[in-house]
Structures are given as C-alpha cells and as structure tokens.
Amino acid sequence: MKRALPMNEQEDGGGTNGGSQQTLKRPCKQRRERDLEENRACWECLPQEILLHIFQYLPLLDRAYASQVCRGWNQAFHMPELWRCFEFELNQPASSYLKATHPDLIKQIIKRHADHLQYVSFKVDSSRESAEAACDILSRLVNCSLKTLGLISTARPSFMELPKSHFISALTVVFVNSKSLSSLKIDDTPVDDPSLKVLVANNSDTLKLLKMSSCPHVSPAGILCVADQCHGLRELALNYHLLSDELLIALSSEKHVHLEHLRIDVVSENPGQQFHTIKKSSWDAMVRHSPKFNLVMYFFLYEEEFGPFFRDEIPVTHLYFGRSVSKDVLGRVGLTCPRLVELVVCANGLRPLDEELIRIAQRCTQLSAIGLGECEVSCSAFVEFVKMCGDRLTQLSIMEEVLVPDHRYGLDDIHWEVSKHLGRVWFPDMMPTW
C-alpha cells in the first residue's frame, strides 16, 4: 500500500519533488537565454568576407535594414566592395510608376562612396527633371574613376531636352577623372565632337565599348577621332550617318585590335531621306582584319529609301527590318549577305515571299535564326526553306498568320513536316517572340 502524503507536502506539490521541478525550470530558462546570447554573438562576429558575400545577394533596401542590426553589420554595409556597382534610378512620381533611388541615399553615396564607384548606370524617365538630376550627380563624381558608365532613357530621351553645355559639362567631369573608362553607353544624348576628344585624351588606352546611337551632335569626323586613337575598341554602336569608308579603314588598320561587334542603326527621320553608300572595298578590308566580327544592322526606313542598300555584297550577320520591306529588297538580301546569321522581318505586305525565302536559304549558308511577322509565305515554300536549312535553324519564329495553306500542306499538319526537318517539335507562334 502507498503511504499517504502529509497535507503540507500535497499542498506544496509533492514536497521535495515539487521543489525539484521549479529548480529544473530555472536552468532551462537560463540555458535558453545563454543560447540566444551565444547565437547573437556568433552573428555579430561573422568575418567581414562572409558578410560581404551575403550582402552582395541582398537588394539595397534589405542591406540598409540589415545595417541597423549591429555595429559590425553597419560597417559591412559601407564596405567599398558593395559600392563599386550602382544603378541610379531617377523617376518623377507624377510621370513614372517606376521606383526611384531615394534622395537621402544619393547624398550618402556621393558623400561616403563616390570614390568607390566603378560601374555606374543611370536610368531616367521621360522628364527633364530626372535628366537634370543625373547631370547633377555626374558633375559631383570628381573623386571617382569609373570603368563603365551607362545613360539609359527608359522612355522618351530626356537628356536631349537639356542644354547641351550643361550635359557636356557634367559628362566631361567623368571623362577627365576616369582614367580607365572601358565601357560607355550614351545613346540619345547631346554628346558632341569636342567632348569625344576629351574622352579620347583621357581614356584611349582602356576604352573597349562605345554605344552612341542617336547622337545628332556627333559628326563622322568625331567618331573617326575615336577609332584613330582607341585601338582597343572591340564594340561600337552608332547611327548610319556616322559610318564612313574612312571609319572602316581606321578600324581595319594593323594597330587596331580585332573588332568583335559593330551595330549600325539605319533610321529615317523624314520620308525620302537620302543615304550615302559604303564601298565594298571598305567592307572587304574590315572582314580581312576582323574575319569573325558581327555586323548588326537595324533598318527603320520607308520602302523608297532602300535604294543605296544591298546593291553590293555586305558582311552583315544580324539583320532586322523594323518597318515594311519590299520583295525586291529581300531578294537582294539573299544575293548580297552571305554571312547572314539572323534575319527578322516585321512586315512585308500581301505578296508571298516564296522565292526570296528559298534564295536566302540557298545563299545564306550560316543562317540559324529567322523571324517573320506580317508577311505571307506558302506552306510548301516554307517547308522547302526549312528542309534546305535543316537543324542549323536554332530559332524559327513564324507567326501562324504568315503561313498560307496550299495544295500540299495545311496549317493542321505543317508543324509535323517542319518538326521532322528540324529534328525537334515545332509549332507556329501566336505572337512575335523577337
């Protein structure tokens, strides 16, 4: 039989047993508190290189929140390595729904991290105020030596609305202080010939990439100055009016490195605009010097303005027609573009492109990507085109409306025939994918 406990032991929760339960609770609580303190100390004592690695994967706002945890994390937040690459997003709430870099953060960057910046880009909306804010920041980057700079207009080119002298003054600050600028993207800006001379004078040994399409204040002589002095230039993008035989000869000189990428935008500002012709011998010199370079050409012309183009052989590799292009022009493409790798035709009209497509397949033996929009091609011609190109067609983007059924193939079964010749499953696109 169990001995009955005295009343006082029952009320105390079992005498010594109840006391032992209370004493057990206190060590458990103390142990938890001690573990929390140890964990907190471990996080605070993380090596700087590990914190740096973690912070590099965090968005800027999350890094700012993390910097408030402790002194060590705040110091990590200001490590120079985290501020070498930065994108300023300058948008006006009234004209843009995009987020903007907070003004207080911009002030802190200019004050504490300007000399750490190396890879910088500015994204501005269509407002003049945003472009002015970008110029204000550029003019204050006196103590930094940038390696890359990009000025990007997300909508209408707002930099063009600024007084040219104001923009040039701000840009010159970067050109003068950055002695190792290697990449420069200044499309749709009022940059001019004198400012390019300043760029060349301070960065000729390091400049490798220059993108400056739609810069109306630059002349062929200005871009020729860049090509003459910047012998390490590997990528260049500009409008057709800046392209000249002299420029191609300069890029083909023995002292110049092999150009890898040349992009030319052929844009018509007004219907009936006249365009000059580039000699075949100039293109030939370019190919001899840089046999593997990519020539990318974007055409935004009216049909009557294509007269000077595709009359002689041209080493274009990537060709894009943004407006309607005639059958005659596409027929000349098949005859004069043997290096063609990619072709995109946004619109042509209602005349079938059967013969033109077959000719391109025959002559352009390196073609691996094609996109057709508002055009017409018979199903039989299209199958023959795919059969001639074979599995080298890695990208085949054809709108379903382009294909016209005929006596041999209909829309229901053409994908089987095309898939057979491609060696993979293929279906027409419901919308353009280029």
NORDA-V727885 format. One record per residue. SS is DSSP state (A for helix, B for strand, O for the rest). PSI is psi in whole degrees, 0 to 359 (999 if undefined). D_LAST is the distance of its C-alpha to the last C-alpha in Angstrom with 1 decimal. Layout:
# NORDA-V727885
SS & PSI & D_LAST
SS & PSI & D_LAST
This chain:
# NORDA-V727885
O & 141 & 90.6
O & 137 & 88.3
O & 132 & 90.1
O & 137 & 89.4
O & 147 & 87.8
O & 156 & 89.7
A & 319 & 88.5
A & 327 & 87.4
A & 324 & 85.2
A & 320 & 83.6
A & 329 & 82.9
O & 8 & 81.4
O & 33 & 78.9
O & 23 & 80.9
O & 233 & 82.7
A & 332 & 81.4
A & 317 & 78.5
A & 320 & 77.1
A & 322 & 77.5
A & 327 & 75.6
A & 320 & 72.6
A & 319 & 72.5
A & 332 & 72.8
A & 326 & 69.9
A & 320 & 67.6
A & 313 & 68.2
A & 324 & 67.1
A & 315 & 63.9
A & 317 & 63.0
A & 324 & 63.9
A & 319 & 61.8
A & 316 & 58.7
A & 321 & 59.2
A & 321 & 59.8
A & 320 & 56.6
A & 318 & 54.6
A & 319 & 56.1
A & 318 & 55.4
A & 320 & 51.7
A & 319 & 51.4
A & 323 & 53.0
A & 317 & 50.6
A & 322 & 47.6
A & 333 & 49.2
O & 13 & 50.1
O & 137 & 46.7
O & 148 & 46.3
A & 323 & 44.2
A & 329 & 41.8
A & 318 & 41.0
A & 318 & 40.6
A & 316 & 38.3
A & 319 & 36.1
A & 313 & 36.0
A & 331 & 35.4
O & 339 & 32.4
O & 356 & 30.6
O & 141 & 31.7
O & 159 & 30.0
A & 317 & 32.1
A & 320 & 33.8
A & 324 & 34.8
A & 321 & 36.2
A & 319 & 38.2
A & 318 & 39.7
A & 330 & 40.5
O & 345 & 42.3
O & 358 & 44.9
O & 313 & 46.0
O & 173 & 48.4
A & 320 & 49.3
A & 320 & 47.8
A & 328 & 44.4
A & 321 & 44.7
A & 322 & 45.4
A & 324 & 42.3
A & 329 & 40.2
O & 12 & 41.3
O & 135 & 40.8
A & 326 & 39.3
A & 333 & 36.8
A & 350 & 35.0
A & 12 & 34.7
O & 328 & 33.3
B & 124 & 29.7
B & 142 & 29.2
B & 116 & 26.7
B & 121 & 28.4
B & 112 & 26.8
B & 104 & 28.5
O & 145 & 28.0
O & 128 & 30.6
O & 329 & 31.2
O & 338 & 31.8
O & 357 & 28.4
O & 144 & 26.0
O & 356 & 25.7
O & 152 & 24.5
O & 157 & 27.2
O & 149 & 29.2
O & 129 & 31.2
O & 137 & 34.8
A & 322 & 37.1
A & 323 & 39.7
A & 321 & 37.4
A & 317 & 36.5
A & 319 & 40.2
A & 321 & 40.8
A & 314 & 38.1
A & 323 & 39.6
A & 318 & 43.1
A & 338 & 42.7
A & 10 & 39.6
A & 322 & 38.7
A & 356 & 40.2
A & 340 & 38.0
O & 134 & 34.6
O & 324 & 32.7
B & 103 & 28.9
B & 139 & 28.3
B & 152 & 25.5
B & 124 & 25.9
B & 117 & 23.5
B & 149 & 25.0
O & 198 & 24.3
O & 0 & 25.1
O & 147 & 28.9
A & 328 & 31.2
A & 321 & 33.2
A & 320 & 30.4
A & 321 & 30.0
A & 322 & 33.8
A & 322 & 33.9
A & 318 & 31.5
A & 324 & 33.8
A & 318 & 36.8
A & 315 & 35.5
A & 318 & 34.7
A & 344 & 38.2
O & 1 & 39.7
O & 60 & 38.1
O & 325 & 41.2
O & 12 & 42.0
O & 156 & 38.6
O & 94 & 37.1
O & 148 & 33.3
O & 327 & 31.2
B & 145 & 27.8
B & 129 & 27.2
B & 129 & 24.1
B & 111 & 24.3
B & 123 & 21.2
B & 117 & 21.2
O & 346 & 19.2
O & 230 & 19.8
O & 138 & 21.9
O & 94 & 23.2
A & 338 & 26.6
A & 332 & 27.9
A & 344 & 28.4
A & 350 & 30.9
O & 154 & 33.2
O & 133 & 36.2
A & 319 & 35.2
A & 322 & 38.3
A & 315 & 37.6
A & 314 & 34.1
A & 321 & 35.4
A & 316 & 38.4
A & 318 & 36.3
A & 327 & 33.9
A & 329 & 36.9
A & 315 & 38.4
A & 317 & 35.5
A & 321 & 35.7
A & 319 & 39.4
A & 339 & 39.7
O & 103 & 36.7
O & 359 & 38.1
O & 37 & 35.4
O & 123 & 32.1
O & 336 & 29.5
B & 128 & 26.1
B & 121 & 25.8
B & 108 & 22.8
O & 46 & 24.3
O & 149 & 21.7
O & 48 & 22.9
O & 160 & 26.5
O & 32 & 29.9
O & 148 & 30.6
O & 180 & 32.9
A & 313 & 34.7
A & 321 & 37.7
A & 328 & 35.6
A & 327 & 33.6
A & 323 & 37.1
A & 319 & 38.0
A & 311 & 34.8
A & 319 & 35.8
A & 331 & 39.5
A & 344 & 38.8
A & 21 & 35.7
O & 329 & 35.6
O & 344 & 36.3
O & 341 & 33.5
O & 123 & 30.5
O & 333 & 27.6
B & 130 & 24.5
B & 117 & 24.4
B & 117 & 21.5
O & 53 & 22.9
O & 149 & 20.7
O & 51 & 22.3
O & 88 & 25.7
O & 342 & 28.0
O & 0 & 31.3
O & 135 & 30.5
O & 166 & 31.9
A & 327 & 31.3
A & 325 & 34.6
A & 315 & 33.3
A & 331 & 30.3
A & 324 & 32.7
A & 319 & 35.0
A & 314 & 32.4
A & 326 & 31.6
A & 327 & 35.4
A & 328 & 36.3
O & 84 & 33.4
O & 351 & 33.7
O & 7 & 31.6
O & 125 & 28.4
O & 334 & 25.5
B & 136 & 22.4
B & 133 & 22.3
B & 128 & 20.0
B & 171 & 21.5
B & 158 & 21.6
A & 329 & 22.7
A & 344 & 26.1
A & 348 & 27.0
O & 134 & 26.3
O & 164 & 29.6
A & 322 & 31.4
A & 321 & 33.5
A & 315 & 30.6
A & 322 & 29.4
A & 320 & 33.0
A & 318 & 33.4
A & 344 & 30.4
O & 4 & 31.9
O & 158 & 35.3
O & 327 & 37.1
O & 350 & 37.4
O & 141 & 33.7
O & 169 & 31.6
O & 119 & 28.9
O & 139 & 25.7
O & 329 & 22.7
B & 121 & 19.8
B & 118 & 20.0
B & 131 & 17.4
B & 124 & 18.4
B & 117 & 17.2
B & 100 & 18.8
B & 133 & 19.3
O & 122 & 21.9
O & 326 & 24.0
O & 143 & 26.1
O & 138 & 26.1
O & 9 & 28.1
O & 142 & 27.6
O & 141 & 28.9
O & 143 & 27.2
O & 170 & 29.2
O & 139 & 28.8
O & 133 & 28.5
O & 146 & 31.0
A & 324 & 30.0
A & 328 & 32.7
A & 318 & 30.9
A & 320 & 27.7
A & 320 & 30.0
A & 322 & 31.7
A & 318 & 28.5
A & 322 & 27.6
A & 321 & 31.2
A & 318 & 31.2
O & 76 & 27.7
O & 341 & 26.8
O & 11 & 23.9
O & 149 & 22.2
B & 127 & 18.5
B & 110 & 18.2
B & 126 & 14.9
B & 126 & 15.0
B & 124 & 13.2
B & 123 & 15.1
B & 72 & 15.9
O & 161 & 19.0
O & 155 & 21.1
A & 322 & 21.9
A & 355 & 25.4
A & 1 & 24.4
O & 2 & 22.9
O & 311 & 26.5
O & 351 & 26.8
O & 148 & 23.6
O & 35 & 23.3
O & 324 & 27.0
O & 167 & 27.7
O & 136 & 26.0
O & 137 & 23.4
O & 37 & 22.1
O & 139 & 18.4
O & 327 & 16.3
B & 120 & 12.7
B & 125 & 12.3
B & 127 & 10.1
B & 110 & 11.7
B & 343 & 11.2
B & 178 & 14.2
B & 136 & 16.0
O & 142 & 17.1
O & 164 & 20.2
A & 322 & 21.2
A & 316 & 23.5
A & 316 & 21.0
A & 327 & 18.7
A & 322 & 22.0
A & 330 & 23.0
A & 316 & 19.8
A & 336 & 21.0
A & 335 & 24.4
A & 3 & 23.7
O & 68 & 20.8
O & 340 & 22.2
O & 7 & 20.4
O & 129 & 16.8
O & 323 & 14.7
B & 137 & 11.1
B & 129 & 10.4
B & 125 & 7.9
B & 111 & 10.1
B & 328 & 9.4
B & 150 & 13.1
O & 316 & 16.3
O & 205 & 19.0
O & 6 & 21.2
O & 125 & 22.5
O & 145 & 21.3
O & 31 & 19.6
A & 305 & 21.6
A & 319 & 23.6
A & 319 & 20.8
A & 319 & 18.6
A & 320 & 21.7
A & 320 & 22.7
A & 320 & 19.5
A & 324 & 20.0
A & 316 & 23.6
A & 326 & 23.3
O & 80 & 20.2
O & 353 & 21.5
O & 3 & 19.2
O & 125 & 15.9
O & 355 & 14.1
B & 135 & 10.4
B & 143 & 9.4
B & 131 & 7.0
B & 131 & 9.4
B & 252 & 9.6
B & 73 & 13.2
O & 180 & 15.0
O & 131 & 17.8
B & 134 & 18.6
B & 150 & 21.7
A & 322 & 21.5
A & 316 & 24.0
A & 322 & 22.2
A & 317 & 19.0
A & 319 & 21.1
A & 320 & 22.9
A & 312 & 19.8
A & 321 & 18.8
A & 321 & 22.5
A & 323 & 22.7
A & 324 & 19.8
A & 206 & 20.8
A & 3 & 19.7
A & 347 & 18.2
O & 93 & 14.9
O & 338 & 13.4
B & 116 & 9.9
B & 96 & 10.2
B & 100 & 7.7
B & 125 & 10.1
B & 143 & 11.0
A & 327 & 14.6
A & 343 & 16.0
A & 324 & 15.2
B & 126 & 17.7
B & 117 & 21.3
O & 147 & 24.1
O & 196 & 27.0
O & 344 & 30.3
O & 321 & 28.9
O & 143 & 25.9
O & 174 & 24.9
O & 336 & 22.0
O & 334 & 24.1
O & 0 & 24.5
A & 329 & 21.7
A & 332 & 19.8
A & 316 & 23.1
A & 318 & 23.4
A & 317 & 19.9
A & 324 & 20.3
A & 319 & 23.6
A & 333 & 22.3
A & 334 & 19.4
O & 17 & 21.9
O & 165 & 19.9
O & 133 & 19.1
O & 140 & 16.3
O & 151 & 15.5
O & 154 & 13.5
B & 148 & 10.8
O & 340 & 12.3
O & 158 & 9.4
O & 142 & 5.8
O & 3 & 3.8
O & 999 & 0.0
